[in-house]
């Protein structure tokens, strides 16, 4: 779903994607925005009320980001994005579905129909299957590489969205390496690790005597990045007070050190990243919309690995070359690769790498077999207690109660992880009342776990 600036001239590293009969087109055939449509020229897109969606619907019953779309030939895979009023096919509320030409879905008060647009063509794709340390052969990644090739030399602020483990920092490093700033510093700031009491000082610097312990002037991260790139990871975790100060830095290109009065001019390119869709955070009142628009001069989205199994083979080949180093090559048997291509990969590319590292270490030879990736403790197989066999001893009622307890605990833990700790979203996905879900979490000792976002637990 990359949003890109206007193009001009030739693009040596991009090719036109083949188009035999056009691309899918989603059109509002009923509702407040009837007649408005979207040709799926890009592999990924979103539909919602927020103006940054690819298809914007002026429908008060539609969520800020209502559904996510992925093109698959002449079909479109639809995924509800945690909307308030749901996504419907007829009388059936759906979480995910694949639509063929002629299918209709209802979002809010709007009816959307899928047709084929013979006049439109898919977006351009990179002629190379890599960008920096990233590799891929899927349409989503080739389109992403083509977009990154175009924006790398431009001094745009870039917002990179993607699940944990998809490679957001690799995007930032590659953009830096391909930019005129490549000889300058590359500064990484992890917003989740900024101590609240020192965050402003770390970002913007401080003067001597600004606070207890400030025995000398210190430059902040932005000053340290002069002439280079500042990568702000997990920007969605910035507290509100820092969001307003960060916005001022982006607008004025200057910082004022803590305890100081004179602004210091800065010359940096900012690339920000988040695993959240900040448009949801804007709706919830947790993120400033003006900061979002300032960050997203260019917005790119990294698709999860489960949505692009065609990339697993090329990723494995690259990782195994890196694992082997100067030693003997490590190979992957076809049955092992076929198994890896079917897995959901909640940890994305990072999880795949960890699995290969473990398998290569445990394999008896230099070839990884299917058996070597099905061993104990792999993240995609669940926790140890989830893999343990059911205890079927004792009376039927007792054994059944143990099984139900285990199911509830596993289901609730997986649900909350899948929903990023958002209690309201989890309640909608599970189709239970929010207070009932909270009671179930407390009953199973899961309420307040580290993955549950306490900021979401507001009455």
DAMOGI-V224576 format. One record per residue. N is the residue number from 1. RES is the residue in one small letter. SS is DSSP state (alpha for helix, beta for strand, coil for the rest). D_LAST is the distance of its C-alpha to the last C-alpha in Angstrom with 2 decimals. Layout:
N;RES;SS;D_LAST
N;RES;SS;D_LAST
This chain:
1;x;coil;34.04
2;x;coil;35.78
3;x;beta;36.03
4;x;coil;39.35
5;x;coil;41.53
6;x;coil;44.74
7;x;coil;47.55
8;x;coil;51.18
9;x;coil;54.29
10;x;coil;54.76
11;x;coil;52.48
12;x;coil;54.71
13;x;coil;52.01
14;x;beta;50.45
15;x;beta;51.77
16;x;coil;51.03
17;x;coil;49.31
18;x;coil;51.45
19;x;coil;50.60
20;x;coil;52.71
21;x;coil;50.88
22;x;coil;48.17
23;x;beta;44.47
24;x;beta;41.68
25;x;beta;40.28
26;x;beta;36.98
27;x;beta;37.25
28;x;beta;35.02
29;x;beta;37.29
30;x;beta;35.00
31;x;coil;32.05
32;x;coil;31.52
33;x;coil;33.11
34;x;coil;35.92
35;x;coil;38.77
36;x;coil;36.82
37;x;beta;37.42
38;x;beta;37.39
39;x;beta;40.37
40;x;coil;39.21
41;x;coil;41.66
42;x;coil;39.36
43;x;coil;38.41
44;x;beta;34.65
45;x;beta;32.63
46;x;beta;29.24
47;x;beta;28.37
48;x;beta;25.51
49;x;coil;24.74
50;x;coil;24.81
51;x;coil;28.39
52;x;coil;29.04
53;x;coil;29.06
54;x;coil;32.56
55;x;beta;32.09
56;x;beta;29.98
57;x;coil;28.95
58;x;coil;28.22
59;x;coil;26.06
60;x;coil;22.70
61;x;coil;21.67
62;x;coil;22.54
63;x;coil;20.10
64;x;coil;21.07
65;x;coil;22.78
66;x;coil;23.16
67;x;beta;26.01
68;x;beta;28.22
69;x;beta;31.95
70;x;beta;34.79
71;x;beta;38.37
72;x;beta;40.67
73;x;coil;44.06
74;x;coil;43.92
75;x;beta;40.67
76;x;beta;37.07
77;x;beta;34.41
78;x;beta;31.02
79;x;beta;27.70
80;x;beta;24.35
81;x;coil;22.27
82;x;coil;18.87
83;x;coil;18.94
84;x;coil;16.52
85;x;coil;19.41
86;x;coil;21.62
87;x;beta;25.28
88;x;beta;27.86
89;x;beta;31.54
90;x;coil;32.67
91;x;coil;30.53
92;x;beta;29.29
93;x;beta;26.06
94;x;beta;27.00
95;x;coil;25.62
96;x;beta;29.04
97;x;beta;32.42
98;x;beta;35.77
99;x;beta;37.15
100;x;coil;40.85
101;x;coil;42.60
102;x;coil;41.94
103;x;coil;38.48
104;x;beta;35.70
105;x;beta;31.91
106;x;beta;29.33
107;x;beta;26.35
108;x;coil;24.43
109;x;coil;27.32
110;x;beta;29.81
111;x;beta;32.50
112;x;beta;33.85
113;x;beta;37.28
114;x;beta;38.88
115;x;beta;42.51
116;x;beta;44.98
117;x;beta;45.86
118;x;coil;49.49
119;x;coil;49.71
120;x;coil;47.03
121;x;coil;47.53
122;x;coil;45.22
123;x;coil;44.41
124;x;coil;46.89
125;x;beta;46.71
126;x;beta;48.05
127;x;coil;51.53
128;x;coil;50.62
129;x;coil;48.28
130;x;beta;46.82
131;x;beta;45.32
132;x;coil;45.46
133;x;coil;44.49
134;x;beta;42.67
135;x;beta;44.57
136;x;coil;43.99
137;x;coil;45.87
138;x;coil;43.16
139;x;alpha;42.93
140;x;alpha;39.46
141;x;alpha;40.85
142;x;alpha;44.13
143;x;alpha;42.36
144;x;alpha;40.15
145;x;alpha;43.31
146;x;alpha;45.03
147;x;alpha;42.19
148;x;alpha;42.10
149;x;alpha;45.89
150;x;alpha;45.69
151;x;alpha;43.04
152;x;coil;44.17
153;x;coil;46.91
154;x;coil;44.81
155;x;coil;42.88
156;x;coil;39.61
157;x;coil;36.19
158;x;beta;34.82
159;x;beta;31.33
160;x;beta;31.56
161;x;beta;28.81
162;x;beta;29.03
163;x;coil;27.68
164;x;coil;28.47
165;x;coil;32.20
166;x;coil;33.38
167;x;coil;35.40
168;x;alpha;33.64
169;x;alpha;35.60
170;x;alpha;38.79
171;x;alpha;38.22
172;x;alpha;37.94
173;x;alpha;41.03
174;x;alpha;43.01
175;x;alpha;42.20
176;x;alpha;43.36
177;x;alpha;46.50
178;x;coil;47.46
179;x;coil;46.91
180;x;coil;49.37
181;x;coil;47.25
182;x;coil;48.11
183;x;coil;50.34
184;x;coil;47.59
185;x;coil;44.92
186;x;beta;41.90
187;x;beta;39.04
188;x;beta;35.99
189;x;beta;32.73
190;x;beta;29.90
191;x;alpha;26.71
192;x;alpha;24.99
193;x;alpha;27.75
194;x;coil;27.89
195;x;coil;27.40
196;x;coil;25.11
197;x;coil;27.81
198;x;coil;30.57
199;x;alpha;29.00
200;x;alpha;30.47
201;x;alpha;33.81
202;x;alpha;34.01
203;x;alpha;33.31
204;x;alpha;35.35
205;x;coil;37.70
206;x;beta;38.61
207;x;coil;41.65
208;x;coil;43.55
209;x;coil;42.17
210;x;coil;38.77
211;x;coil;37.14
212;x;coil;38.38
213;x;coil;40.13
214;x;coil;40.70
215;x;coil;44.48
216;x;coil;45.25
217;x;coil;44.08
218;x;beta;42.08
219;x;coil;41.43
220;x;coil;37.99
221;x;alpha;37.35
222;x;alpha;37.91
223;x;alpha;41.25
224;x;alpha;42.22
225;x;coil;41.77
226;x;coil;44.31
227;x;coil;46.21
228;x;coil;44.04
229;x;beta;40.63
230;x;beta;37.29
231;x;beta;34.96
232;x;beta;31.30
233;x;beta;29.62
234;x;coil;25.87
235;x;alpha;25.49
236;x;alpha;21.89
237;x;alpha;21.06
238;x;coil;22.50
239;x;coil;20.32
240;x;alpha;20.03
241;x;alpha;22.85
242;x;alpha;25.16
243;x;alpha;24.43
244;x;alpha;25.98
245;x;alpha;28.93
246;x;alpha;29.48
247;x;alpha;29.60
248;x;alpha;32.23
249;x;alpha;34.24
250;x;alpha;34.34
251;x;alpha;35.36
252;x;alpha;37.95
253;x;coil;39.08
254;x;beta;39.25
255;x;beta;37.50
256;x;coil;37.72
257;x;coil;37.92
258;x;beta;35.92
259;x;coil;38.23
260;x;coil;40.32
261;x;coil;40.99
262;x;coil;43.11
263;x;coil;41.39
264;x;beta;42.70
265;x;beta;43.35
266;x;coil;42.13
267;x;coil;43.48
268;x;coil;41.15
269;x;beta;39.78
270;x;beta;36.08
271;x;beta;34.79
272;x;beta;31.07
273;x;beta;29.40
274;x;beta;26.02
275;x;coil;24.95
276;x;coil;21.99
277;x;coil;22.54
278;x;alpha;21.66
279;x;alpha;21.34
280;x;alpha;18.05
281;x;alpha;17.00
282;x;alpha;18.28
283;x;alpha;16.24
284;x;coil;12.98
285;x;coil;14.34
286;x;coil;15.32
287;x;coil;19.04
288;x;coil;21.57
289;x;alpha;23.36
290;x;alpha;26.59
291;x;alpha;26.67
292;x;alpha;26.23
293;x;alpha;29.20
294;x;alpha;31.23
295;x;alpha;30.72
296;x;coil;31.37
297;x;coil;34.89
298;x;beta;35.48
299;x;beta;32.84
300;x;beta;33.88
301;x;beta;32.10
302;x;beta;33.37
303;x;coil;33.20
304;x;coil;32.29
305;x;alpha;35.39
306;x;alpha;34.61
307;x;alpha;35.13
308;x;coil;38.53
309;x;alpha;40.52
310;x;alpha;43.67
311;x;alpha;42.95
312;x;alpha;42.91
313;x;alpha;46.73
314;x;alpha;47.24
315;x;alpha;44.46
316;x;alpha;46.08
317;x;alpha;49.49
318;x;alpha;48.37
319;x;alpha;46.53
320;x;alpha;49.49
321;x;alpha;51.89
322;x;alpha;49.84
323;x;alpha;49.72
324;x;alpha;53.47
325;x;coil;54.30
326;x;coil;58.04
327;x;coil;58.31
328;x;coil;59.11
329;x;coil;56.87
330;x;coil;54.03
331;x;beta;53.82
332;x;beta;51.44
333;x;coil;52.95
334;x;alpha;52.15
335;x;alpha;50.51
336;x;alpha;48.15
337;x;alpha;47.28
338;x;alpha;46.69
339;x;alpha;44.24
340;x;alpha;42.35
341;x;coil;42.11
342;x;coil;40.26
343;x;coil;37.44
344;x;coil;33.84
345;x;coil;33.70
346;x;coil;30.01
347;x;coil;31.36
348;x;alpha;33.56
349;x;alpha;36.80
350;x;alpha;36.03
351;x;alpha;35.73
352;x;alpha;38.96
353;x;alpha;40.76
354;x;alpha;39.70
355;x;alpha;40.92
356;x;alpha;44.24
357;x;alpha;44.74
358;x;alpha;44.33
359;x;alpha;46.49
360;x;alpha;49.21
361;x;alpha;49.35
362;x;alpha;49.66
363;x;coil;51.96
364;x;coil;55.52
365;x;coil;57.09
366;x;coil;56.23
367;x;beta;54.76
368;x;beta;51.22
369;x;coil;51.30
370;x;alpha;48.66
371;x;alpha;48.82
372;x;alpha;48.00
373;x;alpha;44.59
374;x;coil;43.62
375;x;coil;43.80
376;x;coil;41.50
377;x;coil;38.33
378;x;coil;37.83
379;x;alpha;34.23
380;x;alpha;34.40
381;x;alpha;35.45
382;x;coil;32.30
383;x;coil;31.96
384;x;alpha;34.85
385;x;alpha;33.13
386;x;alpha;32.31
387;x;alpha;36.01
388;x;coil;37.40
389;x;coil;39.19
390;x;coil;37.69
391;x;coil;38.99
392;x;coil;40.89
393;x;coil;42.69
394;x;coil;42.63
395;x;coil;41.94
396;x;alpha;40.26
397;x;alpha;37.20
398;x;alpha;36.63
399;x;alpha;37.17
400;x;alpha;34.83
401;x;alpha;32.03
402;x;alpha;32.58
403;x;alpha;32.50
404;x;alpha;29.26
405;x;alpha;27.59
406;x;alpha;28.92
407;x;alpha;27.85
408;x;alpha;24.22
409;x;alpha;24.08
410;x;alpha;25.89
411;x;alpha;23.97
412;x;alpha;20.48
413;x;alpha;21.77
414;x;alpha;23.47
415;x;alpha;20.53
416;x;alpha;18.22
417;x;alpha;21.23
418;x;alpha;22.00
419;x;coil;18.57
420;x;coil;18.69
421;x;coil;15.79
422;x;coil;13.32
423;x;alpha;11.15
424;x;alpha;10.52
425;x;alpha;14.24
426;x;alpha;15.34
427;x;alpha;13.87
428;x;alpha;15.75
429;x;alpha;18.81
430;x;alpha;18.98
431;x;coil;18.44
432;x;coil;16.16
433;x;coil;12.89
434;x;alpha;9.92
435;x;alpha;9.48
436;x;alpha;13.28
437;x;alpha;13.60
438;x;alpha;11.61
439;x;alpha;14.01
440;x;alpha;16.90
441;x;alpha;16.31
442;x;alpha;16.32
443;x;alpha;19.36
444;x;coil;21.20
445;x;coil;20.52
446;x;coil;18.89
447;x;coil;15.40
448;x;coil;15.59
449;x;coil;18.76
450;x;coil;20.06
451;x;coil;19.24
452;x;coil;15.49
453;x;coil;13.84
454;x;alpha;11.54
455;x;alpha;10.63
456;x;alpha;8.98
457;x;coil;6.71
458;x;coil;3.77
459;x;coil;0.00
